[in-house]
Structure formats: structure tokens, C-alpha cells
Amino acid sequence: MFSSRAAARQLVRHIKRWQHSSNQPTLNSVTSDDIAHFAQFLPQNSILSTLSPIPVAPSELEQYNTDWMGKYRGSSTTVLRPHTTDQISKIMKWCNQRRIGVVPQGGNTGLVGGSVPTSNELILSLNNMSKVRSFDPVSGALVADAGCILEALTEYITPHNHIMPLDLGAKGSCQIGGNISTNAGGLRLLRYGSLHGSVLGLEVVLPDGTILDNLSTLRKDNTGYDLKQLFIGAEGTLGVVTGVSILTPAAPRAVNNMILALPTFENVLPLFKLARRHLSEILSAFELIDRTAYELAVKHGQGKGLSDEEIEGAQCFVLLETSGGKKEHDEEKLNILLETLLESDSPLINTGVLSQSPAQFSSLWKLREGVTEAVSKEGKAYKYDISIPLASFKEVVDATREQLRRKGLLHENAVKHVLGYGHVGDGNLHLNIVAAAYTPEIEAALEPFVYELVASYKGSISAEHGIGAMKTHAMHYSKSGVAIDLMKRIKHVFDPHGIMNPGKVLE
Ligand SMILES: Cc1cc2nc3c(=O)[nH]c(=O)nc-3n(C[C@H](O)[C@H](O)[C@H](O)COP(=O)(O)OP(=O)(O)OC[C@H]3O[C@@H](n4cnc5c(N)ncnc54)[C@H](O)[C@@H]3O)c2cc1C
């Protein structure tokens, strides 16, 4: 007998996880003999292991074993940090023969527990693979090692007047290989589309050590199946991405942004329509921050957008960016939009501020980009990164808050805030529940509640963060049994022994 439905659900989840782990192949742990083998072709400082002749303390592996949120923890004894594709090939060949699980790790900024081991798998860090291989300023094709930090690539191509086709709050730490492996969306997707469009080619080391050199710089290539697409968003379950060829757009000559305070969430959709009509091709970002998210960003020092008077009566905020050819021309369009918004009989906004300097431009962006960090400073966040029709964003946030209230969990010692922000222009909401601590009671109140809610809108339970370890059991809310079965068969073709990132994406 169960004392409550929540307890019953918890037990079901526990059984599912047990079944899930029993579905996984039996893998071997790393031994000191394996370390001796790796030492034959890796420099000593590329091996961090508690099993080495000169062992590291387990605390030195903590940063690799723990995810960005501090929610997922592995117990790996060994981190390898190779410098070349050839070294990675040798590592994979050995691990495949020995049936050792391998977790590829980039900047470890992922938000679904995909980048850390579920047990004691070997961690393969791409930190030392950080060279730009080539850049063609005419086509904009950039070829780089997978371990290059996104921001470093931006800095590399800025003097050539190009920009990366993606941008995200974690740009100072995340790696291009991690971005591709998660199919990261971010702040520029509205303008430049997804990585499925801008990645031209990949170099991948397959689980058996084979190097798949698909590092094309061609815009067009219709010779057979487009294999690179399989690795975009595979979250390290099919192979290790070691090299990336990506199309970088020419930098816009003028960028502007403005923040708008809206009296009610209902105005977001009409505002988006109006902004698209007025700004057409120069609209490059349309981001939502609800009131709670805004206040947390300001509280934790992530920039400041509007004065206290200006935010009075605002239910949410929109950060809008334009990227165009002529500053004055773009500013004029923005000013006309602002005037139209303010002068209407029933204005969609309370007020708006157009940035007047590069410093103010950055400060407005910091406010939006800083929400993720502010949330992590405020408490422990349950993060749901969902795609749903724009008109339903607020309903989903409100329904989740109500669910937690019903369960008696909406108070300072349990759930402190329920908030929503995200890439509205892409139909992507980040629903965050900020708690004092991660607890089974809160998780039981949220899951499967949130997934069922998303499914009722025919949405996706992962818009851009991926499945990782967090959502393997919930994939069926967004994908059919036929699709999941095909994915399992593809996985088996690439990785018949199940050594690549076990316990992630597929149960
Ligand atoms: C402040 C903040 C803001 C963020 N904003 C966004 C956002 O706007 N949009 C968005 O989509 N995400 C966002 N994220 C999530 C995260 O930054 C992205 O998922 C990012 O792409 C992960 O890159 P990484 O190098 O840190 O990868 P990791 O976290 O190290 O790994 C992520 C997954 O990819 C696999 N992987 C990593 N490198 C490789 C490789 N070379 N080969 C094969 N598999 C690999 C890992 O095994 C893991 O499954 C944000 C995170 C933070 C902390």
C-alpha cells in the first residue's frame, strides 16, 4: 500500500530507473593496466586518474564528475585529455575492446546531466583540442577542433567581420563540439537557423576508433545520406566529435537592441507579430523574460534594464534585437515601432528603452543571458526546456505554479519561485522551478506533470538542451515508439557494445 499517489509515482520511477540501468550493457571499470596502456601514447599531463602511478586526489576529478547545476554526479576515476584526433581514436579503440564506458565532455555546461558519468565511466575531455584549423574569409567556412570555446571562435573571426551563427549565455565555457552534440539553439536561432543548417561537415571518432572524416567545407553536397546530421544532437552517444566545419555569417554592420515592459503576457504574441511586420529581415532576436526572472537577474547583478518606475505594473519583458546594414536606418525602424506601440489606443507596452551605447547594448543582453546564472545563485533549479505554442507559455507556467501550490510545496523552504523565460521567437520556453534543495517530493510533484502538460499541447519536452540523463524515461512524451525504436537501431549500428555515453538519451 502506498501512503500517497506521489509515493506511488516515486516507486514507479525508481523501478523504471532500475529497469533502465538493467537495460544498459555491463561495462568494465578502468584499471591500472588501462592507465598503463594510455600512457604509451598520451603525455602524462593528459591523464588524470586516481589509478595512475602518480595518482590524483579524487577531489581533483570533482569538477569533471559534477554537472553545471550540481544536480548530477558521477564517480569516474579517470579523465583523459588528449590533444589529437589520432589519440582519441586509440583511446576509443581500446575502450571498445575492453568494454569501458566513455563520456565525451566539452565545457560541461549542459543542463540535462549528459556530460557527466552515471557511474564510473571514463571521461574523455576535449579541453586540449582547441586549435582553429582554417578560416576562409570569402565563404565564411570555419574549420576548428571540437574543443574550441565558442567565445574564442567568435574572437578569432571578429577581425574578419564574421560572427558565429550561434550565441548563448554559456559562450565563455561551452565548446563548439558540445554545441553540436547538443544541437544548441541559443539567442541567434531566429536569424541564422539551427546547426542542422550551418554545420558543413564533421570529423568524428566512432566507438571502435574509426575516424570518419566528413569535414567538408562545401555548401552543397548531395552524395548519399547526410551522415553529419546524425551526430548533431546525438549528445555523445554515437561517437566523439573531434573537428567541426561551420558556416559563419558576415557580421551585421549595425546591431541595436531594446527592452520593452509589457503590462500583461497576453500582449507578447501581438507584439511579436507587429515587430516582425515593422522590422522584417533585421529582427534577429525576440526574447522573453517574465517578471520573476527579471527580478532575479537584477537581484544577482546580471545587468539592469529599466528603472524601478519603468517596471511598475509590468508582468513581463521582451528583449528585441535587430541586425542590419545601416544603424540610422535600423534605429529609425525601431523608433517607428516604439512610437506605434506607445501611441496606440490600447498600448501593448508600458514603456521601452532603446540602447544608446555599446555599454547599454551589452547591459541589456546581460540581463537576458544572466537569467540562467541568477537562477542558479538563487537556489536549486528544476529546468524544463520546452517547445509549445507561444500562446500557451503563460498557461504552462501558471499551471505548474498551481500544481506546486496544491501539493503544499510553494513556500520558502521548498519551492521559492516558478518562472519562465526564453527564446519566444522560436517557441521555446525555459520553465524553471527554483527550490531550496533538490527533493523527491518536488520531483514527484513536477514529473510526469510537466511532461504530460507539454504533451497535451503537442509540444516537445526538449527544445534545445537535449535528453541527457534527465529525460531518457520521458522521451515517449515527444516521440513515437516507432521513432524511438529506429533510434535504438541506429545506436546499435554505431555502438554495438553500448560504450558511448551509457544511460544517456536512450533507455
Ligand atoms: C548560462 C547557460 C546558458 C545556456 N544557454 C543555452 C542556450 O541559450 N541554448 C542552448 O541550447 N543551451 C544553453 N545552455 C546549455 C549548454 O550550454 C549547451 O547545451 C552547450 O551546447 C553545451 O556545450 P558544452 O561544451 O558545455 O557541452 P557539455 O556540457 O560538456 O556536453 C553536453 C553533451 O554533449 C556531449 N559532448 C560534448 N562534447 C562532445 C564531443 N566533442 N563529441 C561528442 N559528444 C560531446 C556530452 O557527452 C553531453 O552529452 C546554457 C547553459 C548555461 C550554463
The ligand as an SDF file (V2000), in Angstrom:
LIG
                    3D

 53 58  0  0  0  0  0  0  0  0999 V2000
   24.3730   30.0130  -18.5040 C   0  0  0  0  0  0  0  0  0  0  0  0
   23.9490   28.9690  -19.5030 C   0  0  0  0  0  0  0  0  0  0  0  0
   23.2140   29.3650  -20.6190 C   0  0  0  0  0  0  0  0  0  0  0  0
   22.8330   28.4160  -21.5750 C   0  0  0  0  0  0  0  0  0  0  0  0
   22.1150   28.8330  -22.6530 N   0  0  0  0  0  0  0  0  0  0  0  0
   21.7640   27.9410  -23.6050 C   0  0  0  0  0  0  0  0  0  0  0  0
   21.0220   28.3620  -24.7510 C   0  0  0  0  0  0  0  0  0  0  0  0
   20.6520   29.5160  -24.9090 O   0  0  0  0  0  0  0  0  0  0  0  0
   20.7250   27.4280  -25.6840 N   0  0  0  0  0  0  0  0  0  0  0  0
   21.1170   26.1100  -25.5510 C   0  0  0  0  0  0  0  0  0  0  0  0
   20.8280   25.3060  -26.4420 O   0  0  0  0  0  0  0  0  0  0  0  0
   21.7920   25.6920  -24.4510 N   0  0  0  0  0  0  0  0  0  0  0  0
   22.1290   26.5630  -23.4900 C   0  0  0  0  0  0  0  0  0  0  0  0
   22.8190   26.1380  -22.3860 N   0  0  0  0  0  0  0  0  0  0  0  0
   23.1770   24.7030  -22.2460 C   0  0  0  0  0  0  0  0  0  0  0  0
   24.6230   24.3580  -22.7130 C   0  0  0  0  0  0  0  0  0  0  0  0
   25.4530   25.4490  -22.6360 O   0  0  0  0  0  0  0  0  0  0  0  0
   24.6180   23.8410  -24.1420 C   0  0  0  0  0  0  0  0  0  0  0  0
   23.9520   22.6060  -24.1570 O   0  0  0  0  0  0  0  0  0  0  0  0
   26.0090   23.6550  -24.7480 C   0  0  0  0  0  0  0  0  0  0  0  0
   25.8630   23.3940  -26.1300 O   0  0  0  0  0  0  0  0  0  0  0  0
   26.8280   22.5410  -24.1110 C   0  0  0  0  0  0  0  0  0  0  0  0
   28.1700   22.6250  -24.5720 O   0  0  0  0  0  0  0  0  0  0  0  0
   29.3620   22.0370  -23.6810 P   0  0  0  0  0  0  0  0  0  0  0  0
   30.6290   22.1510  -24.4560 O   0  0  0  0  0  0  0  0  0  0  0  0
   29.3720   22.6250  -22.3460 O   0  0  0  0  0  0  0  0  0  0  0  0
   28.9540   20.5010  -23.6320 O   0  0  0  0  0  0  0  0  0  0  0  0
   28.9220   19.5190  -22.3720 P   0  0  0  0  0  0  0  0  0  0  0  0
   28.0260   20.0590  -21.3270 O   0  0  0  0  0  0  0  0  0  0  0  0
   30.2900   19.1840  -21.9610 O   0  0  0  0  0  0  0  0  0  0  0  0
   28.2440   18.2410  -23.0320 O   0  0  0  0  0  0  0  0  0  0  0  0
   26.9130   18.2410  -23.4480 C   0  0  0  0  0  0  0  0  0  0  0  0
   26.6050   16.9120  -24.1650 C   0  0  0  0  0  0  0  0  0  0  0  0
   27.3650   16.8200  -25.3740 O   0  0  0  0  0  0  0  0  0  0  0  0
   28.2800   15.7110  -25.3280 C   0  0  0  0  0  0  0  0  0  0  0  0
   29.5410   16.1870  -25.9130 N   0  0  0  0  0  0  0  0  0  0  0  0
   30.2700   17.2860  -25.5560 C   0  0  0  0  0  0  0  0  0  0  0  0
   31.3210   17.4280  -26.3750 N   0  0  0  0  0  0  0  0  0  0  0  0
   31.2730   16.3960  -27.2580 C   0  0  0  0  0  0  0  0  0  0  0  0
   32.0770   15.9920  -28.3550 C   0  0  0  0  0  0  0  0  0  0  0  0
   33.1550   16.6790  -28.7230 N   0  0  0  0  0  0  0  0  0  0  0  0
   31.7180   14.8740  -29.0360 N   0  0  0  0  0  0  0  0  0  0  0  0
   30.6210   14.1490  -28.6950 C   0  0  0  0  0  0  0  0  0  0  0  0
   29.8270   14.4900  -27.6680 N   0  0  0  0  0  0  0  0  0  0  0  0
   30.1480   15.6080  -26.9630 C   0  0  0  0  0  0  0  0  0  0  0  0
   28.3830   15.3170  -23.8710 C   0  0  0  0  0  0  0  0  0  0  0  0
   28.6640   13.9380  -23.7370 O   0  0  0  0  0  0  0  0  0  0  0  0
   26.9980   15.6820  -23.3460 C   0  0  0  0  0  0  0  0  0  0  0  0
   26.0880   14.6560  -23.6430 O   0  0  0  0  0  0  0  0  0  0  0  0
   23.1940   27.0520  -21.4050 C   0  0  0  0  0  0  0  0  0  0  0  0
   23.9240   26.6660  -20.2750 C   0  0  0  0  0  0  0  0  0  0  0  0
   24.2950   27.6060  -19.3350 C   0  0  0  0  0  0  0  0  0  0  0  0
   25.1000   27.1430  -18.1550 C   0  0  0  0  0  0  0  0  0  0  0  0
  1  2  1  0
  2  3  1  0
  2 52  2  0
  3  4  2  0
  4  5  1  0
  4 50  1  0
  5  6  2  0
  6  7  1  0
  6 13  1  0
  7  8  2  0
  7  9  1  0
  9 10  1  0
 10 11  2  0
 10 12  1  0
 12 13  2  0
 13 14  1  0
 14 15  1  0
 14 50  1  0
 15 16  1  0
 16 17  1  0
 16 18  1  0
 18 19  1  0
 18 20  1  0
 20 21  1  0
 20 22  1  0
 22 23  1  0
 23 24  1  0
 24 25  2  0
 24 26  1  0
 24 27  1  0
 27 28  1  0
 28 29  2  0
 28 30  1  0
 28 31  1  0
 31 32  1  0
 32 33  1  0
 33 34  1  0
 33 48  1  0
 34 35  1  0
 35 36  1  0
 35 46  1  0
 36 37  1  0
 36 45  1  0
 37 38  2  0
 38 39  1  0
 39 40  1  0
 39 45  2  0
 40 41  1  0
 40 42  2  0
 42 43  1  0
 43 44  2  0
 44 45  1  0
 46 47  1  0
 46 48  1  0
 48 49  1  0
 50 51  2  0
 51 52  1  0
 52 53  1  0
M  END
$$$$
